[in-house]
């Protein structure tokens, strides 16, 4: 018995190779930018370290005398700064998520046509991205409402906090994990199969869900296997991306270390303190440039994997329903439509 979800793996590999090779710097850069926003695979979560939380030596007090702080450093100003930074981070996260929603459609256009562009497809798919973003926000709000309303009821005193209510926290936590899992699967199916359907048949998002739902039911075992394979490969890919990105960053860090060391010696020879304006500007600029380089390295490293997974979902969707096949010309089982080389950028 041949599994479509397994056969699509080889087709996706061949199509990815034909898109990325021979190497073209412009094409790789544009795909890396798209992958940066689409992502979904990246390295593991942050590692919250404890550095700086304790001082070496004995257990003496580590309190900093208030008199030694600059006059503008007050609890009120610190709180205001934290709130402002949080607001900026939330705003940037919303913008990033919205751009990523549009980029889902841009990625499909790129891998289907092999004409990797950004600006024109972004304008053409803008409103489709708005619908996808609204759908994502709606799912998130629904989950937060289900989990957050009981907590809010207790917090604001609408429900008395009793041992019986405390016991309800256990099923509430389990429900939260279950909902997050369901939402993650729904979001994966949406970006992998509903987004291409919106493009293939020029449908709205909910209409596209109605279009692919019967396909899911008819090929339930295939799409169930896809979810499992996609999950396992996603974990392996995340590990591989993390290792590759770390090795690449070690190489990228070498010139920054050399320039930073030279700057340190130069400032030291000129009797300029590292905490002076000049020192902060020099090392601040180096830090910003290194962060940008790290982001670029991460985008390039994960780009082939993001491209591969998009091809994987497209090949499976086309195998399950011929009318939704956007990559029929790349299928390896058709001698007349072997994977083509990339078009000139």
C-alpha positions as CSV (number, residue, x, y, z in Angstrom):
1,X,0.0,0.0,0.0
2,X,1.4,3.4,-1.0
3,X,0.9,6.3,1.4
4,X,0.5,9.6,-0.2
5,X,1.8,11.4,2.9
6,X,5.0,9.4,2.5
7,X,5.3,9.6,-1.3
8,X,5.0,13.4,-1.0
9,X,8.3,13.6,1.0
10,X,10.4,12.6,-2.0
11,X,8.5,15.0,-4.4
12,X,9.0,17.8,-1.9
13,X,12.7,17.1,-1.7
14,X,13.1,17.1,-5.5
15,X,11.1,20.3,-5.9
16,X,13.0,22.1,-3.1
17,X,16.3,21.1,-4.7
18,X,15.1,22.3,-8.1
19,X,14.1,25.7,-6.6
20,X,17.3,26.3,-4.6
21,X,19.9,24.9,-7.0
22,X,21.8,26.1,-8.8
23,X,22.6,28.7,-6.1
24,X,21.3,32.2,-6.7
25,X,22.1,34.8,-4.0
26,X,19.1,37.0,-4.8
27,X,16.6,34.1,-4.8
28,X,18.0,32.7,-1.5
29,X,17.9,36.2,0.1
30,X,14.2,36.7,-0.9
31,X,13.3,33.2,0.3
32,X,15.2,33.8,3.5
33,X,13.2,37.0,4.2
34,X,9.9,35.1,3.6
35,X,11.0,32.3,5.8
36,X,12.0,34.7,8.5
37,X,8.3,35.8,8.8
38,X,6.7,32.4,8.1
39,X,9.1,30.5,10.4
40,X,7.2,28.1,12.6
41,X,10.2,25.9,13.1
42,X,12.9,28.0,14.7
43,X,15.2,27.0,17.4
44,X,14.2,26.1,20.9
45,X,12.7,28.5,23.3
46,X,14.8,31.0,25.2
47,X,16.8,29.7,28.1
48,X,16.1,31.9,31.0
49,X,19.4,32.2,32.8
50,X,20.0,33.3,36.4
51,X,23.1,35.3,35.6
52,X,23.3,38.5,37.6
53,X,20.6,37.4,40.0
54,X,23.1,36.5,42.7
55,X,26.5,38.0,43.6
56,X,29.6,35.9,44.1
57,X,31.0,35.6,47.6
58,X,29.2,35.4,50.9
59,X,25.6,35.9,51.4
60,X,25.9,39.6,52.1
61,X,23.4,42.1,50.9
62,X,23.4,42.9,47.2
63,X,21.2,46.0,47.6
64,X,22.4,49.0,45.7
65,X,22.2,52.2,47.7
66,X,19.5,54.4,46.3
67,X,21.8,57.5,46.7
68,X,24.2,55.9,44.2
69,X,21.6,55.8,41.4
70,X,21.1,58.7,38.9
71,X,18.3,61.1,39.9
72,X,16.1,60.0,37.0
73,X,16.1,56.4,38.0
74,X,13.0,56.2,40.2
75,X,10.6,53.3,40.7
76,X,7.9,55.3,38.8
77,X,10.3,55.8,35.8
78,X,11.4,52.2,35.8
79,X,7.8,51.0,35.8
80,X,6.9,53.4,33.0
81,X,9.9,52.2,31.0
82,X,8.9,48.6,31.5
83,X,5.3,49.3,30.5
84,X,6.5,51.2,27.4
85,X,8.8,48.4,26.4
86,X,6.1,45.8,26.9
87,X,3.7,47.9,24.7
88,X,6.3,48.3,22.0
89,X,7.0,44.5,22.1
90,X,3.3,43.7,21.8
91,X,2.9,46.1,18.9
92,X,5.9,44.7,17.1
93,X,4.6,41.2,17.7
94,X,1.2,42.0,16.2
95,X,2.8,43.6,13.2
96,X,5.2,40.7,12.8
97,X,2.3,38.2,13.0
98,X,0.3,40.1,10.4
99,X,3.2,40.3,8.0
100,X,3.8,36.6,8.6
101,X,0.1,35.9,7.6
102,X,0.5,37.7,4.3
103,X,3.9,36.0,3.8
104,X,2.2,32.6,4.0
105,X,0.5,33.4,0.6
106,X,3.7,34.9,-0.8
107,X,5.6,31.7,0.0
108,X,3.0,29.6,-1.8
109,X,3.2,31.9,-4.8
110,X,7.0,31.6,-4.8
111,X,7.3,27.8,-4.6
112,X,4.5,27.2,-7.1
113,X,5.8,29.7,-9.8
114,X,9.5,29.5,-8.8
115,X,9.5,33.2,-9.5
116,X,10.5,34.4,-6.0
117,X,9.2,37.9,-5.5
118,X,8.0,39.8,-2.4
119,X,6.5,43.2,-3.1
120,X,4.0,42.4,-5.8
121,X,2.7,39.2,-4.3
122,X,2.5,40.9,-1.0
123,X,0.2,43.6,-2.4
124,X,-1.8,41.0,-4.3
125,X,-2.3,38.8,-1.3
126,X,-2.7,41.5,1.3
127,X,-6.4,41.0,2.0
128,X,-6.1,37.3,2.1
129,X,-3.4,37.8,4.7
130,X,-5.9,40.0,6.6
131,X,-8.4,37.2,6.7
132,X,-5.8,34.7,7.9
133,X,-4.6,37.0,10.6
134,X,-8.2,37.7,11.7
135,X,-8.8,33.9,11.9
136,X,-5.6,33.4,14.0
137,X,-6.6,36.2,16.4
138,X,-10.1,34.8,16.7
139,X,-8.8,31.4,17.7
140,X,-6.4,32.9,20.2
141,X,-9.1,35.1,21.7
142,X,-11.5,32.1,22.0
143,X,-8.9,30.0,23.8
144,X,-8.0,32.9,26.2
145,X,-11.7,33.5,26.9
146,X,-12.3,29.8,27.8
147,X,-9.3,29.7,30.1
148,X,-9.3,33.3,31.3
149,X,-13.0,33.8,32.2
150,X,-13.0,31.3,35.2
151,X,-9.7,32.9,36.4
152,X,-11.1,36.4,36.1
153,X,-14.3,35.3,37.9
154,X,-12.2,34.2,40.9
155,X,-9.8,37.1,40.8
156,X,-12.6,39.8,40.8
157,X,-14.5,38.0,43.5
158,X,-17.5,37.0,41.4
159,X,-16.8,33.4,42.5
160,X,-15.7,32.6,46.0
161,X,-12.3,30.9,46.2
162,X,-12.9,27.6,48.0
163,X,-11.1,24.2,48.1
164,X,-13.7,22.9,45.6
165,X,-12.9,25.8,43.3
166,X,-9.2,25.2,43.7
167,X,-9.7,21.6,42.6
168,X,-11.2,22.8,39.4
169,X,-7.9,24.4,38.5
170,X,-6.6,20.9,37.6
171,X,-9.1,20.1,34.8
172,X,-8.9,23.8,33.8
173,X,-5.1,23.4,33.2
174,X,-5.7,20.1,31.3
175,X,-8.4,21.8,29.2
176,X,-6.0,24.7,28.5
177,X,-3.3,22.3,27.2
178,X,-5.9,20.4,25.1
179,X,-7.2,23.6,23.6
180,X,-3.7,24.8,22.8
181,X,-3.0,21.5,21.1
182,X,-6.2,21.6,19.0
183,X,-5.5,25.2,18.0
184,X,-2.0,24.3,17.0
185,X,-3.3,21.5,14.8
186,X,-6.0,23.8,13.3
187,X,-3.5,26.5,12.6
188,X,-1.1,24.1,11.0
189,X,-3.8,22.7,8.7
190,X,-4.9,26.2,7.9
191,X,-1.5,27.4,6.8
192,X,-0.6,24.1,5.0
193,X,-3.8,23.4,3.2
194,X,-6.4,26.1,3.5
195,X,-4.1,28.9,2.4
196,X,-3.3,27.0,-0.9
197,X,-7.0,26.4,-1.4
198,X,-7.7,30.1,-1.0
199,X,-5.2,30.8,-3.8
200,X,-6.2,27.9,-6.0
201,X,-10.0,28.6,-6.1
202,X,-10.0,32.3,-5.0
203,X,-12.1,31.6,-1.9
204,X,-12.4,33.3,1.4
205,X,-10.9,31.5,4.4
206,X,-14.0,29.9,5.9
207,X,-15.2,28.9,2.5
208,X,-11.8,27.3,1.9
209,X,-12.1,25.4,5.1
210,X,-15.5,24.2,3.9
211,X,-13.9,23.2,0.7
212,X,-11.0,21.1,2.2
213,X,-13.0,19.6,5.1
214,X,-14.5,16.9,2.9
215,X,-11.0,16.2,1.5
216,X,-9.7,15.7,5.1
217,X,-12.6,13.3,5.9
218,X,-12.1,11.3,2.7
219,X,-8.3,11.0,3.3
220,X,-8.4,11.0,7.1
221,X,-5.6,8.5,7.5
222,X,-3.3,10.3,5.0
223,X,-3.7,13.7,6.7
224,X,-3.5,12.1,10.2
225,X,-0.2,10.5,9.1
226,X,0.9,13.9,7.7
227,X,0.3,15.6,11.1
228,X,2.4,12.9,12.8
229,X,5.2,13.0,10.2
230,X,5.1,16.8,10.1
231,X,5.5,17.0,13.9
232,X,8.4,14.5,14.0
233,X,10.2,16.2,11.2
234,X,9.6,19.6,12.7
235,X,11.3,18.5,15.9
236,X,14.3,17.1,14.0
237,X,14.4,20.1,11.8
238,X,14.4,22.4,14.8
239,X,17.3,20.6,16.3
240,X,19.2,20.6,13.0
241,X,18.5,24.3,12.5
242,X,19.6,25.2,16.0
243,X,22.9,23.3,15.6
244,X,23.6,24.8,12.1
245,X,22.7,28.3,13.2
246,X,25.0,28.0,16.2
247,X,27.9,26.9,14.1
248,X,27.2,29.7,11.6
249,X,27.0,32.3,14.4
250,X,30.4,31.1,15.8
251,X,31.9,31.9,12.4
252,X,30.0,35.2,12.1
253,X,31.1,36.2,15.6
254,X,34.8,36.1,14.7
255,X,35.0,39.4,12.8
256,X,32.8,41.0,15.5
257,X,35.2,39.8,18.2
258,X,38.2,41.1,16.3
259,X,36.6,44.5,15.7
260,X,35.4,44.6,19.3
261,X,38.8,43.8,20.6
262,X,40.4,46.4,18.4
263,X,37.9,49.0,19.6
264,X,38.5,48.1,23.2
265,X,42.3,48.5,22.8
266,X,41.8,51.8,21.0
267,X,39.5,53.2,23.6
268,X,41.8,52.0,26.4
269,X,44.8,53.6,24.7
270,X,42.9,56.9,24.4
271,X,41.9,56.7,28.1
272,X,38.2,56.6,27.1
273,X,36.0,54.6,29.5
274,X,33.9,51.8,28.1
275,X,30.9,53.4,29.8
276,X,31.5,56.8,28.1
277,X,29.3,58.0,25.3
278,X,31.9,56.9,22.7
279,X,32.3,53.5,24.2
280,X,28.5,52.9,24.5
281,X,28.0,54.0,20.8
282,X,30.8,51.8,19.5
283,X,29.8,48.6,21.4
284,X,26.1,49.4,21.1
285,X,26.5,49.6,17.3
286,X,28.5,46.3,17.3
287,X,25.8,44.7,19.3
288,X,23.0,45.8,17.0
289,X,24.9,44.7,13.9
290,X,25.6,41.3,15.5
291,X,21.9,40.8,16.4
292,X,21.0,41.7,12.8
293,X,23.6,39.2,11.5
294,X,22.2,36.5,13.8
295,X,18.7,37.1,12.5
296,X,20.0,36.9,8.9
297,X,21.9,33.7,9.7
298,X,18.8,32.1,11.3
299,X,16.6,33.1,8.3
300,X,19.0,31.6,5.8
301,X,19.5,28.4,7.8
302,X,15.8,27.7,8.2
303,X,14.8,28.8,4.7
304,X,15.4,25.4,3.0
305,X,13.4,23.6,5.7
306,X,10.5,26.1,5.5
307,X,10.5,25.7,1.7
308,X,10.6,21.9,1.9
309,X,7.6,21.8,4.3
310,X,5.5,24.0,2.1
311,X,6.2,21.8,-0.9
312,X,5.4,18.8,1.3
313,X,1.9,20.1,2.1
314,X,1.2,21.2,-1.4
315,X,2.1,17.7,-2.9
316,X,-0.1,16.0,-0.4
317,X,-3.0,18.3,-1.0
318,X,-2.7,17.8,-4.8
319,X,-2.5,14.0,-4.4
320,X,-5.7,14.1,-2.3
321,X,-7.6,16.4,-4.7
322,X,-6.5,17.0,-8.3
323,X,-8.5,20.3,-8.5
324,X,-6.3,21.7,-5.7
325,X,-3.0,20.5,-7.2
326,X,-0.8,23.6,-7.5
327,X,2.4,21.6,-8.1
328,X,1.4,19.0,-10.6
329,X,4.2,20.2,-13.0
330,X,6.8,19.2,-10.4
331,X,5.7,15.6,-9.7
332,X,8.5,13.1,-10.2
333,X,6.1,10.3,-11.2
334,X,5.2,12.2,-14.4
335,X,8.0,11.9,-17.0
336,X,6.8,14.9,-18.9
337,X,6.8,17.1,-15.8
338,X,10.0,16.5,-14.0
339,X,11.1,19.3,-11.7
340,X,12.3,22.3,-13.6
341,X,15.3,24.4,-12.9
342,X,14.7,27.8,-11.3
343,X,13.7,30.7,-13.4
344,X,16.1,33.6,-13.6
345,X,15.7,36.0,-10.8
